Amino acid sequence: MARVLALTADLLFGSRIKGDLTAAGNEVELIGDEARLRARLAEGDKPADVLVVDLTDAQLAGAAVVEAFVAEGLLGSLRTLGFYSHVDVPAREHAERSGFDLVVPRSRMAREGAELVKRLTS
């Protein structure tokens, strides 16, 4: 079982991620914005094992958020998994440069999310 924080403002897809990951035995918390995620990470004890980030939402700027958190040392040993629209190559490339452990298309996240989380925590 992994503890997962999911940064996504998309409630529909976020609920799908949460349902799939929870069904696989993971504990999942959805977080809708950077400020709330920052506060959650600053709480002290390691709040999660994996951070799943929606890279499809331009207002969320998920890759930039992770890039800043890495630079600030906020992520510690937290593993990162980003998902992007398969046609948005610049979003994928930015995420890869930002220090994500794994970056996958949204469709793969929908199909294999639980397995991807398991892979990151094994």
Protein Blocks (a to p, Z undefined) as FASTA:
>chain_A
ZZdddddfblklmmmmmmmmmmnopacdddfbfklmmmmmmnopafbfbdcddfkbmklo
mmlmmmmmmmnomnmmaccdddddfklmmlmmmmmmnopabdcdfklmmmmmmmmmmmmm
ZZ
